[in-house]
Amino acid sequence: MNMTNVKYVSDETGKTLEVIVPIELWREIESERETAYLLASPAMKERLLQAKNRQSGISLEEVCEKLGI
């Protein structure tokens, strides 16, 4: 991510009050925050790890067929 596109908003004394970031960076930050929130719960962490390691499932084509789309 190119951090040179980050803009800082300051008051008249030079104190930084806000930051303007590219939407791609903002989405990355939000995704990391959501992941951290989910991993904070031991139960949710276990579910996520189980889902990540799951080897079974059905293909997208099968899902579409079952849903009739």
N, C-alpha and C positions, 0 to 999 in steps of 0.2 A: 504494500500500500504506500502510495506516495504521500508522505506527511507534509510536503511543502504546500499542499492545498488547504491546510488547516489555517483558519483565520481567528485571531483573538480580538475581542471587543473589550476596550478599556474605558474607565471613567476619566474625568478630567485630571485626576491625580496620577494616572498611569496604572492604577490597580486593575488587573485583569478581572473582568466580571463574567464573561461568557466566551464560548468557543463555537465557531462554525466549522463543521467538518463535512467532507463529501459523504453522500448518502451511503456509498459502499462501505466506508469506514464505520458509519453509525450502525449499519446492519450487522457488521462483524462484532462490534461492541455489544449490541443487544443480544446477539446469539451467544456470546461468551457469558453474559450475565444470566441468561436463561439456563444455560448448561450448569453454571455454578449453583444457581438456585435449586435445580433438580438434584444435583449431586449432594446437596446439603442434607437431604433426607436419606438415611440409610436404606429404607425400604425402596425408595425410588431409584437409588443408586444400584441396588441389586437387580431391580427390574430392567433398568437400562443395560446393565452388563449382560444379563441373560438374553435380552433382545439382540444386542450387538453380536453375541456369540452363537445365536440361533442359526442352524444350518438348514432347517426345513422351511417350507412355505410354498406359496403358489406364485406363478408368474403373473405379470401384469396382464397378459393376454387372457389368462384364465379368470382373473378378477373381472375384466371387462365383459367377458362372456357371461359370467354368473350375474353381473349387474345389468346385462342387456344393453351395454353401451359400446 
